[in-house]
Amino acid sequence: MSPARAPRARDVATASVPGRICLAGESLDWMTGGNSVTAAVPLRTRVTAWRAAGSDALALISGPPLYQTRLVPAARAAASVYDGDVLDHMQAAAKVTLPAAADLAGVVVTASTDLPVGAGVSSSAALTLGVVAALAALQHGDAPGTAAACAAARQAETGELGTGAGWMDFLACASGGVNQISAGSRPHAGLITASLGLPVVLIDTRQRRATATVLASKRERYQAREPAMIAYVAETTALVEALTAVLHSPQPDYREAGRLLSAAHALLRDQVACSTPLIEECASRVLAAGAYGAKLSGSGHGGCLFALVPDDAVAAVLASVSDLAVHAVALPRSDPSGLACTPPAARQDAARLA
């Protein structure tokens, strides 16, 4: 029996997607259709897709940091039957993009990421976007548009997996740069600036939480019109507009931006109650070491926080948390690049000849 032929570069589609931090406006997307301010971070998820001849299954392979594999009969994948683990996001994105079992059969999808997983920096959105884009390119020979990719990735999370994800994560990761994200009647990303003008120190507390459970709790509180949640919405809406104005200035006042970040964090801590003692300890230390502002990112209850830091304080900020059980990394400002997708060269060639 002859060995299976390895895929040629011309048969492979790839996609790369950054993670994101939310500077202000968590949860406003699904609460009110409101706005948020986000920045893409230069930590990316990379996806590769190709077809294995003679297979009737969908192969999902996750490299670092998860190192897991799943082989799913194509009919099972097309019927939306999931295993309840971290590879469900890859499978859901594949099913939404290629709904028919015949199209899923033989597809091989691999993914790896630089992002901490389940930590509030949109690792799941980056993954679903990457799988959607790579598979759409593999199937159709062309990269999908940003709006189409975001809609499909969100459908994978909300329609297939029921995570309750809003629009912010997908639009922020797909667009890159620093944006005001609108989740209203026409969800879109409005570019504020290509990149933050200062480094960001990202701190992973290594404490994990179930995002779907956290979002469900917030929804219940908001739907019950809990006064703290109503106050959070009103005050955070004003902060989003103030921060947008500061960052949109030709010469942004980053001290003021940092103050607004810290104010946004205080609302999440005091009104939404989603901070933790370790997040608060980290925030206190980095501010004392010279950071302009610090804030948790994502749903909270663990995960990541970040600090906006002047260049001359980066070393001190990193040192300030070095004795804690956290992982801190200095990121060179933000990532101006969003979703990038390369279709198979053979299909590109065919399209040019047609």
C-alpha positions, 0 to 999 in steps of 0.5 A: 500500500503506497503512503498517502501523498503529503499536501503540496503548498498549492493545495493548502489554505492558511489563515492567521488572526490576532487576539485582542484586548478590550480597552473599554466596553466589555459586554456592551455588545450583547447587552445594548448593542453598544460600542467598545474600544479594542486593540489587536495584540501581536499574538496570533492564531494560525490555521492550515486547511487541506484535504486528505484523499480517501477519507470520510472524516474531518480531522482536527489537530490542535498544536501548541498550547493544547496538543489535542486531536479529534477525528470526526466522521463527516456525517457526525460533524454535519449533524452538529454532534460535539464532544464538549471539549476545546476542539468543539470551536474548530469543529463548529467553525468547520460545520458552519463553513462546510455544512454538507458531510460530503464537503467535510469528508477528508478535510484536515484542519490544524491550529496553533496559537500564541495566545493564552487560551480561555483568558479574556483575549479572544483566543476562541474568536481568533480560532473560529475566524481562522478556521472559517477563513481557511476552509472558505478559501480551501473550498472556494479558492478565495479569502472571505470578506471580513464581514462574512468571516465574522458572521460565520465565526459568530454563528459557530459560537452562538448558533452551534455552541451556544456560547452567547458571544457578541460581535466585539471579539470577532470584529476586533480580531478580524479588523486589527489595529485599534477600533471602536466596535459597534454592535448595533443594527449594522455591526462594524469596526471603526478604525481609531488608529493603526496601533497604540503608541505605547507598549502593553504588558499583558499578564496572564493570571493563569486562573481560568473560568468558563466563559459561557457560565460567566456570560450567562450570569451577567445576562441574568443580572442585566435582564433583572435590571440590577442597579449595578449592571445598569450603572455599569452600562451608563458609565462605561458607555461614556468611558468608551466615547472619552477613550475614543476621543483621546486615542483619535487625537493626533497626539494622544495623551496616554496618561489620560488614556491610562486613567480611563483604562483604570476607570473602566477596570474599576467599573468592572470590579465594583459594578460587575464584580468580575475581578479577583484578588490576584488581578487586583494585586497585579493592577496595584503593583504595575500602577505603582511601578509606572504603568499609566493604567491597568485593566482586566480584559474579557469576562474577568473572574480570572484570565488576563489583565493588561497595562499601558506602559511608557517605554522607560517603565516596562522593565519595572512593570515586569519586575513588579509581578515577577514573584507572583504565579503569573505570566507577564509579557511586554508586547510592542504596542498593538498589532495593525494586522487583522485576519490574513488568509492565503487561498491555495495557489492552484485555485488562485492560478485557475482563477487567473486563467479563467 
